[in-house]
Amino acid sequence: MQANYPIPIIDLFAGPGGLGEGFMALKDENGKAVFDIKLSVEKNKSAHKTLVWRSFLRQFLKEGREVPNEYYLAYREKDLKKREKYIETVLNDFEEGKIAKNEAKLIELGSKNWPEQVVDQIIINKLNGSKNWVLIGGPPCQAYSNVGRSRVGGINPNDNRVYLYKEYLRIIEKHNPAVFVMENVQGLLSAKVRNEKVFDWMKNDLQLNGLYKIHSLVKPIENDKDFLIKAENYGIPQKRHRVILLGIRIDLNHQNEYLERKESVILESIIGLLPKIRSGISKTFLYYHPFEKNKNGAAKRLYRDVFDNDATWYNFISKQILDLKEWGEIPLNELKNGPKKFPNGIGSEFLECENTITDNHPLSKWFLDPKLKGVSNHESRAHLSQDLMRYMFAGLFVQKNGTFPKLSDFAQHHSDLIPDHANVESGKFIDRFRVQVPNKPATTITSHISKDGHYFIHYDPTQCRSLSVREAARIQTFPDNYLFRGSRTEQFHQVGNAVPPFLAYQIAHIVFKILKSE
């Protein structure tokens, strides 16, 4: 097998490229990439742009060549529009840019715009006759997620996302990869359609009448739960539980290799040294309109827009510190003398900084690139002023109790802390404001982080904010030189949907041993 690598990879439903990043990070003894992504497929435009730019970087990294300064100039550009324009110029000027554009394709699999024969021909051209290649990817999972199902009352059998794995299956059947790796949410294990388990469908289908054997990556299979990978057990600073299937063609042998457990990585160790930034303020709630109603019949809320700057923020935070002092019970610690001032303000698309993680951290070399001279995608979002008080209270609560407060804790402390939300008394969202605890792995980063930050509050009450994109990316183990393109909302969505690259890197070791043994 030595003469036949780099081993080709086809990456379907690629998102921003978390799985592919892990596989491409695996190097041989000469520093050359063991795998080579020939095609990555994604339907989301912003994620696709991220894939193209990352592919550009990899054209240099996979051969051990020096990355051009143009990459770092783009990374350090703070203006999103200017950055996008500059990136496109670089992609057009470099031959590696043209290769990257040809590798990462904006394709919606299973749609009428992309007939099977067109997709098949692209794959055939990319593989160029290779037989021992690897298929990776995670078909869209919203239909299987526990949260999604609870929101709509179960799985809708007419939801086409339920069956998108069949496009993945079709490509396996048509093109016969040596190995495939398929990722999905934990909810897949319990998802049913018309009282039939979706996971049973998948396992049966993916074995293709005995042409493939399905394996777990953590242990010999005894039951379906053995397909569940708890990422925090493998050096990922996050309690992310996902189903990952390893399919091996029957002419190849499983090497009885499984992921090796690693020491737990706590949140503070990977984001604690990133530049401190304050929250932003978007508006403040005034009162309910005495006459006007919303569509659901509730009284219409009236807000006032807030012009956000350091002085305005300082005044708002000073007022809420005084309120918290008056309400008592929660120790203010470092806030007892008033709010801090933050030279970096709300952050930026690029912030100059050094020493963002300790040298002896097990992931320091994984994250750091000394040529960056700082970090990108590190800007806080703007929040309702009343939510900032809840964030501050929640952070202080964690300092005192070591866990985030439930809604009952907010209510017990003061009525002004109770969120103004239609579901507040339903019992469904008792943990609506969830602070990340510093001395534990973070909770699961999901795509919902793109909608609001309530489940992803920074543990530092002085910063009084939700996580930035870069902090979420660190939790997902994306290297710092991984630049996410698109708006901040689109960046969050990409990060939340991804497979942690450092977990994928460990999976790549197992896959390589399978192929190397032949």
C-alpha positions as CSV (number, residue, x, y, z in Angstrom):
1,M,0.0,0.0,0.0
2,Q,2.9,2.3,0.6
3,A,3.3,3.1,-3.2
4,N,-0.4,3.9,-3.6
5,Y,-0.8,6.8,-1.2
6,P,-1.8,9.6,-0.8
7,I,-5.1,7.7,-0.6
8,P,-8.0,9.4,-2.4
9,I,-10.9,10.8,-0.4
10,I,-14.4,11.8,-1.5
11,D,-16.1,14.0,1.1
12,L,-19.9,14.2,0.9
13,F,-22.1,16.6,2.9
14,A,-18.8,18.1,3.8
15,G,-20.0,21.2,5.7
16,P,-16.9,23.4,6.4
17,G,-14.7,20.3,6.2
18,G,-14.2,19.0,9.8
19,L,-13.9,15.4,8.8
20,G,-11.7,16.1,5.8
21,E,-9.4,18.4,7.9
22,G,-8.7,15.5,10.3
23,F,-7.9,13.1,7.5
24,M,-5.7,15.6,5.7
25,A,-3.7,16.3,8.9
26,L,-2.4,12.7,9.0
27,K,1.2,12.7,7.7
28,D,3.8,10.0,6.9
29,E,7.3,10.0,8.3
30,N,8.4,12.4,5.6
31,G,5.8,15.0,6.5
32,K,3.6,14.2,3.4
33,A,-0.1,13.8,3.7
34,V,-1.3,10.2,3.8
35,F,-4.8,11.1,2.4
36,D,-5.7,13.5,-0.4
37,I,-9.2,15.0,-0.8
38,K,-10.1,14.7,-4.5
39,L,-13.7,16.0,-4.1
40,S,-15.6,17.7,-1.3
41,V,-19.3,18.3,-1.8
42,E,-21.4,20.9,0.0
43,K,-24.7,22.7,-0.8
44,N,-24.3,25.7,1.6
45,K,-22.7,28.6,-0.2
46,S,-20.7,30.0,2.8
47,A,-19.5,26.5,3.9
48,H,-18.5,25.9,0.3
49,K,-16.4,29.1,0.3
50,T,-14.8,28.0,3.5
51,L,-14.0,24.6,1.9
52,V,-12.4,26.3,-1.1
53,W,-10.1,28.5,0.9
54,R,-9.1,25.7,3.2
55,S,-8.3,23.5,0.2
56,F,-6.1,26.3,-1.1
57,L,-4.1,26.2,2.1
58,R,-3.9,22.4,2.0
59,Q,-2.3,22.4,-1.5
60,F,0.8,23.7,0.2
61,L,0.5,21.9,3.6
62,K,0.0,18.4,2.1
63,E,3.4,18.6,0.3
64,G,5.2,20.4,3.1
65,R,5.6,23.6,1.0
66,E,5.6,27.1,2.5
67,V,2.2,28.8,2.7
68,P,2.2,32.0,0.7
69,N,2.0,35.3,2.6
70,E,-1.2,36.1,0.7
71,Y,-3.0,33.5,2.9
72,Y,-2.0,35.3,6.1
73,L,-2.9,38.7,4.6
74,A,-6.4,37.5,4.0
75,Y,-6.6,36.0,7.5
76,R,-5.6,39.4,9.0
77,E,-8.1,41.4,7.1
78,K,-10.8,42.7,9.5
79,D,-13.3,43.9,6.9
80,L,-15.4,41.0,5.6
81,K,-16.2,42.5,2.2
82,K,-12.5,43.4,1.6
83,R,-11.5,40.0,2.8
84,E,-13.8,38.2,0.5
85,K,-12.7,40.3,-2.5
86,Y,-9.0,39.7,-1.7
87,I,-9.5,35.9,-1.2
88,E,-11.2,35.6,-4.7
89,T,-8.3,37.5,-6.2
90,V,-5.8,35.2,-4.6
91,L,-7.7,32.1,-5.7
92,N,-7.7,33.4,-9.3
93,D,-4.0,34.4,-9.2
94,F,-2.6,31.0,-7.9
95,E,-2.7,27.7,-9.7
96,E,-3.4,26.2,-6.3
97,G,-6.6,28.4,-6.1
98,K,-7.8,26.9,-9.4
99,I,-7.1,23.4,-8.0
100,A,-9.1,24.2,-4.8
101,K,-12.1,25.5,-6.8
102,N,-12.1,22.3,-8.8
103,E,-11.9,20.1,-5.6
104,A,-14.6,21.8,-3.5
105,K,-17.9,21.7,-5.4
106,L,-21.2,23.5,-4.6
107,I,-23.6,20.6,-5.1
108,E,-26.9,19.7,-3.5
109,L,-26.9,15.9,-3.6
110,G,-30.3,14.3,-4.2
111,S,-31.7,17.4,-5.9
112,K,-33.1,17.6,-9.4
113,N,-30.4,20.2,-10.3
114,W,-27.7,17.5,-9.9
115,P,-28.8,14.3,-11.6
116,E,-27.1,11.1,-10.4
117,Q,-25.2,10.5,-13.7
118,V,-23.6,14.0,-13.5
119,V,-22.5,13.4,-9.9
120,D,-21.2,9.9,-10.8
121,Q,-19.2,11.2,-13.7
122,I,-17.5,13.8,-11.4
123,I,-16.6,11.1,-8.9
124,I,-15.2,8.8,-11.7
125,N,-13.1,11.6,-13.0
126,K,-11.8,12.5,-9.6
127,L,-10.9,8.9,-8.6
128,N,-9.1,8.3,-12.0
129,G,-9.3,4.6,-11.6
130,S,-8.4,4.3,-7.9
131,K,-9.9,1.3,-6.2
132,N,-8.7,1.7,-2.7
133,W,-10.2,5.1,-1.8
134,V,-12.2,6.4,1.2
135,L,-15.7,7.9,1.4
136,I,-16.4,10.3,4.3
137,G,-19.3,12.5,5.3
138,G,-22.4,13.1,7.4
139,P,-25.8,13.2,5.7
140,P,-28.0,16.0,7.1
141,C,-29.1,15.1,10.6
142,Q,-31.7,17.6,11.6
143,A,-34.5,15.1,11.0
144,Y,-33.0,12.7,13.5
145,S,-31.9,15.0,16.3
146,N,-33.7,14.7,19.6
147,V,-34.3,18.4,19.8
148,G,-35.7,18.6,16.2
149,R,-38.0,15.7,16.7
150,S,-39.4,17.1,20.0
151,R,-40.0,20.4,18.3
152,V,-42.2,18.9,15.5
153,G,-43.6,15.9,17.4
154,G,-41.5,13.1,15.9
155,I,-40.1,12.3,12.5
156,N,-42.1,13.3,9.5
157,P,-41.9,10.4,7.0
158,N,-42.3,12.9,4.1
159,D,-39.2,14.9,5.2
160,N,-36.7,14.2,2.4
161,R,-33.8,14.7,4.9
162,V,-34.7,11.3,6.5
163,Y,-33.7,9.6,3.3
164,L,-30.7,11.6,2.2
165,Y,-28.4,8.9,3.6
166,K,-29.6,6.9,0.6
167,E,-27.6,9.2,-1.7
168,Y,-24.6,8.4,0.4
169,L,-25.5,4.7,0.1
170,R,-26.0,5.0,-3.7
171,I,-22.5,6.3,-4.1
172,I,-21.1,3.5,-2.1
173,E,-22.9,1.0,-4.2
174,K,-22.0,2.6,-7.5
175,H,-18.3,3.4,-6.7
176,N,-17.2,0.8,-4.1
177,P,-14.9,2.7,-1.7
178,A,-12.5,0.5,0.3
179,V,-13.6,2.2,3.5
180,F,-16.4,4.7,4.4
181,V,-16.9,6.8,7.5
182,M,-20.4,8.1,8.1
183,E,-21.3,10.5,11.0
184,N,-24.7,11.4,12.4
185,V,-26.4,12.6,15.6
186,Q,-27.1,10.5,18.7
187,G,-30.8,10.8,18.0
188,L,-30.4,8.4,15.0
189,L,-30.2,5.5,17.5
190,S,-33.8,6.1,18.6
191,A,-35.3,7.6,15.4
192,K,-38.3,5.8,14.0
193,V,-40.4,6.2,10.9
194,R,-43.8,4.3,10.9
195,N,-42.5,2.4,14.0
196,E,-39.4,1.2,12.2
197,K,-35.9,2.1,13.4
198,V,-34.1,4.3,10.9
199,F,-30.7,3.0,12.2
200,D,-31.7,-0.5,11.4
201,W,-32.4,0.6,7.8
202,M,-29.0,2.2,7.6
203,K,-27.0,-0.7,8.9
204,N,-28.8,-3.2,6.7
205,D,-28.6,-1.0,3.6
206,L,-24.9,0.0,4.1
207,Q,-23.8,-3.6,4.3
208,L,-25.0,-4.0,0.7
209,N,-25.8,-7.7,0.9
210,G,-22.6,-8.6,2.6
211,L,-20.2,-6.5,0.4
212,Y,-19.3,-4.4,3.5
213,K,-19.0,-5.0,7.2
214,I,-20.0,-2.3,9.6
215,H,-17.8,-1.6,12.6
216,S,-17.7,0.6,15.6
217,L,-14.8,2.9,16.2
218,V,-14.7,2.4,20.0
219,K,-15.2,-1.3,20.7
220,P,-16.4,-4.6,19.3
221,I,-20.1,-4.3,18.6
222,E,-22.5,-5.7,21.2
223,N,-25.4,-3.3,20.7
224,D,-26.3,-0.1,18.8
225,K,-24.9,2.1,21.6
226,D,-21.4,0.9,20.7
227,F,-21.6,3.1,17.6
228,L,-21.8,6.2,19.8
229,I,-18.6,8.2,20.2
230,K,-18.4,10.4,23.3
231,A,-15.9,12.9,22.1
232,E,-14.8,14.1,25.5
233,N,-13.2,10.7,26.0
234,Y,-10.8,11.2,23.1
235,G,-9.2,14.6,23.9
236,I,-12.0,16.8,22.5
237,P,-12.9,19.7,24.9
238,Q,-16.6,19.1,24.4
239,K,-19.3,16.6,25.5
240,R,-20.3,15.8,21.9
241,H,-22.0,12.5,21.4
242,R,-22.3,11.3,17.8
243,V,-23.0,8.1,15.9
244,I,-20.1,7.2,13.5
245,L,-20.1,4.1,11.4
246,L,-17.0,2.6,9.9
247,G,-17.7,0.5,6.8
248,I,-15.0,-1.8,5.4
249,R,-15.2,-3.7,2.1
250,I,-15.1,-7.4,2.6
251,D,-11.8,-7.9,0.7
252,L,-10.1,-5.8,3.5
253,N,-9.6,-6.7,7.1
254,H,-10.4,-4.8,10.2
255,Q,-7.3,-4.5,12.3
256,N,-9.0,-4.6,15.7
257,E,-7.9,-1.0,16.2
258,Y,-10.1,1.4,18.2
259,L,-10.0,5.0,19.3
260,E,-7.7,5.3,22.4
261,R,-9.1,7.1,25.4
262,K,-7.3,10.4,26.2
263,E,-7.2,12.6,29.3
264,S,-10.1,15.0,29.6
265,V,-9.5,18.5,28.2
266,I,-11.3,21.3,30.1
267,L,-12.8,24.4,28.5
268,E,-10.7,27.0,30.2
269,S,-7.5,25.5,29.0
270,I,-8.3,26.1,25.3
271,I,-10.2,29.5,25.4
272,G,-9.0,31.1,28.7
273,L,-6.0,32.8,27.0
274,L,-7.8,34.1,24.0
275,P,-8.2,37.9,24.0
276,K,-10.8,39.1,26.4
277,I,-13.7,40.9,24.7
278,R,-16.9,42.5,26.0
279,S,-20.4,41.8,25.0
280,G,-22.2,44.0,22.5
281,I,-25.6,45.6,23.1
282,S,-28.3,45.7,20.4
283,K,-31.4,47.0,22.1
284,T,-33.2,47.3,25.4
285,F,-36.8,46.2,26.3
286,L,-39.0,49.2,27.3
287,Y,-42.6,47.9,28.0
288,Y,-45.5,46.1,26.5
289,H,-47.8,48.0,24.2
290,P,-51.1,48.7,25.9
291,F,-53.2,48.1,22.8
292,E,-51.3,46.3,20.0
293,K,-51.0,42.5,19.9
294,N,-48.8,40.1,18.0
295,K,-50.2,37.4,15.7
296,N,-50.4,35.0,18.6
297,G,-52.5,37.4,20.6
298,A,-49.7,38.4,23.1
299,A,-49.1,42.0,23.9
300,K,-46.5,43.6,21.5
301,R,-43.1,44.3,23.0
302,L,-41.5,47.7,22.5
303,Y,-37.8,48.0,22.4
304,R,-35.3,50.8,22.0
305,D,-32.2,50.4,19.8
306,V,-29.0,51.0,21.6
307,F,-26.0,52.6,19.9
308,D,-23.2,50.3,21.1
309,N,-19.9,51.7,22.2
310,D,-17.6,51.2,25.2
311,A,-19.1,54.0,27.2
312,T,-22.7,52.8,26.7
313,W,-21.8,49.3,27.5
314,Y,-20.0,50.4,30.7
315,N,-23.0,52.3,31.9
316,F,-25.4,49.4,31.3
317,I,-23.1,47.0,33.1
318,S,-22.5,49.4,36.0
319,K,-26.3,49.6,36.5
320,Q,-26.8,45.9,36.5
321,I,-23.9,45.4,38.9
322,L,-25.6,47.8,41.3
323,D,-28.9,45.8,40.9
324,L,-27.1,42.5,41.6
325,K,-25.5,44.0,44.7
326,E,-28.9,45.1,45.9
327,W,-30.4,41.7,45.4
328,G,-27.6,40.0,47.3
329,E,-26.6,36.4,47.7
330,I,-24.4,36.0,44.6
331,P,-20.8,37.1,45.4
332,L,-19.6,39.6,42.8
333,N,-15.9,38.8,43.3
334,E,-13.9,40.7,40.7
335,L,-17.0,42.8,39.8
336,K,-17.2,44.3,43.2
337,N,-15.4,47.4,42.1
338,G,-17.5,47.9,38.9
339,P,-17.1,46.5,35.4
340,K,-13.8,46.1,33.7
341,K,-12.7,47.9,30.6
342,F,-11.7,45.9,27.5
343,P,-9.1,47.4,25.2
344,N,-10.3,45.0,22.4
345,G,-13.9,46.1,22.8
346,I,-16.3,43.6,21.2
347,G,-13.4,42.0,19.3
348,S,-12.9,41.8,15.6
349,E,-12.6,39.5,12.6
350,F,-8.9,39.7,13.4
351,L,-7.2,40.5,16.7
352,E,-3.5,40.7,17.2
353,C,-2.3,38.6,20.1
354,E,0.2,36.1,21.4
355,N,0.3,33.1,23.8
356,T,-3.4,32.1,23.3
357,I,-2.7,28.6,24.7
358,T,0.0,27.2,27.0
359,D,3.0,25.6,25.4
360,N,2.6,22.4,27.3
361,H,-1.1,21.9,26.4
362,P,-1.7,18.6,24.5
363,L,-3.4,20.6,21.6
364,S,-1.1,23.6,21.4
365,K,0.7,22.4,18.3
366,W,-2.7,21.4,16.8
367,F,-4.1,24.9,17.2
368,L,-1.2,27.2,16.7
369,D,0.3,28.7,13.6
370,P,3.0,31.3,14.5
371,K,2.6,33.1,11.2
372,L,-0.9,34.2,12.1
373,K,0.1,36.9,14.6
374,G,-3.3,36.7,16.2
375,V,-6.8,35.1,15.8
376,S,-9.6,35.5,13.4
377,N,-13.4,35.2,13.8
378,H,-13.2,36.5,17.4
379,E,-16.0,39.1,17.8
380,S,-18.9,39.0,20.3
381,R,-22.4,39.3,19.1
382,A,-24.8,42.0,20.3
383,H,-27.5,41.1,22.9
384,L,-30.6,42.5,24.5
385,S,-29.5,44.5,27.5
386,Q,-31.7,42.5,29.8
387,D,-30.1,39.3,28.6
388,L,-26.7,40.7,29.5
389,M,-27.9,40.8,33.1
390,R,-28.9,37.2,32.9
391,Y,-25.5,36.3,31.4
392,M,-23.7,38.1,34.2
393,F,-25.9,36.4,36.9
394,A,-25.4,33.0,35.3
395,G,-21.6,33.5,35.2
396,L,-21.5,34.5,38.8
397,F,-23.8,31.6,39.7
398,V,-21.3,29.2,38.1
399,Q,-18.5,30.7,40.1
400,K,-20.4,30.1,43.3
401,N,-22.0,26.8,42.6
402,G,-19.9,25.1,39.9
403,T,-22.9,24.6,37.6
404,F,-25.2,26.8,35.5
405,P,-28.5,28.0,36.9
406,K,-32.0,26.7,36.0
407,L,-34.8,29.1,35.4
408,S,-36.0,28.4,38.9
409,D,-32.7,29.8,40.2
410,F,-33.3,33.0,38.2
411,A,-36.8,33.3,39.6
412,Q,-35.7,32.7,43.1
413,H,-33.1,35.5,42.9
414,H,-35.2,38.2,41.3
415,S,-38.2,38.4,39.0
416,D,-36.3,40.8,36.7
417,L,-34.0,37.9,35.8
418,I,-36.8,35.7,34.4
419,P,-36.7,35.7,30.6
420,D,-39.6,37.2,28.7
421,H,-40.3,34.1,26.6
422,A,-43.5,32.3,25.6
423,N,-42.1,28.9,26.8
424,V,-40.7,30.0,30.1
425,E,-43.4,28.2,32.1
426,S,-43.7,25.2,29.8
427,G,-40.9,23.3,31.6
428,K,-39.2,22.5,28.3
429,F,-36.4,25.1,28.6
430,I,-35.4,25.1,32.3
431,D,-31.8,25.5,31.2
432,R,-32.4,28.2,28.6
433,F,-29.4,30.2,29.8
434,R,-26.5,27.8,30.0
435,V,-23.1,28.9,31.1
436,Q,-20.1,26.9,30.0
437,V,-18.3,25.6,33.1
438,P,-14.5,26.4,32.9
439,N,-13.1,23.2,34.6
440,K,-15.1,20.7,32.5
441,P,-15.4,20.0,28.7
442,A,-17.9,22.3,27.1
443,T,-21.4,21.2,26.2
444,T,-22.2,20.3,22.6
445,I,-21.6,23.0,20.1
446,T,-24.6,22.8,17.7
447,S,-25.8,24.9,14.7
448,H,-28.3,26.5,17.1
449,I,-25.4,28.7,18.3
450,S,-26.0,30.7,15.1
451,K,-29.4,31.8,16.3
452,D,-28.6,33.0,19.8
453,G,-25.9,32.5,22.5
454,H,-28.1,31.6,25.4
455,Y,-26.8,28.0,25.6
456,F,-23.2,29.1,25.1
457,I,-22.5,31.8,27.7
458,H,-18.9,32.4,28.5
459,Y,-18.0,31.5,32.0
460,D,-16.3,34.8,32.7
461,P,-19.0,37.2,34.1
462,T,-16.8,40.2,33.5
463,Q,-17.0,39.6,29.7
464,C,-20.7,39.0,30.1
465,R,-21.3,37.5,26.6
466,S,-21.8,34.4,24.6
467,L,-19.0,32.6,22.8
468,S,-17.3,33.9,19.8
469,V,-16.9,31.9,16.5
470,R,-13.2,31.4,17.3
471,E,-14.0,30.1,20.8
472,A,-16.6,27.7,19.3
473,A,-14.1,26.6,16.7
474,R,-11.5,25.9,19.4
475,I,-14.0,23.8,21.3
476,Q,-14.6,21.9,18.0
477,T,-10.8,21.6,17.6
478,F,-10.4,23.6,14.4
479,P,-6.9,24.9,14.0
480,D,-6.5,28.6,14.5
481,N,-5.5,29.1,10.8
482,Y,-8.9,27.7,9.7
483,L,-10.7,30.7,8.4
484,F,-14.5,30.6,8.4
485,R,-16.0,32.7,5.6
486,G,-19.4,34.3,5.3
487,S,-21.3,36.4,7.9
488,R,-20.8,35.8,11.6
489,T,-24.1,33.9,11.7
490,E,-23.0,31.7,8.8
491,Q,-19.7,31.1,10.5
492,F,-21.4,29.9,13.7
493,H,-23.6,27.6,11.6
494,Q,-20.6,26.0,9.9
495,V,-18.8,25.5,13.2
496,G,-21.8,24.0,14.9
497,N,-22.5,21.5,12.1
498,A,-18.9,20.2,11.8
499,V,-17.2,17.0,13.0
500,P,-14.3,17.9,15.4
501,P,-11.2,17.7,13.2
502,F,-9.0,16.3,16.0
503,L,-11.5,13.4,16.4
504,A,-11.4,12.9,12.6
505,Y,-7.6,12.8,12.8
506,Q,-7.8,9.9,15.2
507,I,-10.3,8.1,13.0
508,A,-7.9,8.6,10.0
509,H,-5.2,6.7,11.9
510,I,-7.5,3.7,12.1
511,V,-8.5,3.9,8.5
512,F,-4.9,4.2,7.3
513,K,-3.9,1.1,9.2
514,I,-6.7,-0.9,7.5
515,L,-5.6,0.2,4.1
516,K,-1.9,0.0,4.8
517,S,-2.2,-3.7,5.9
518,E,-3.3,-4.8,2.4
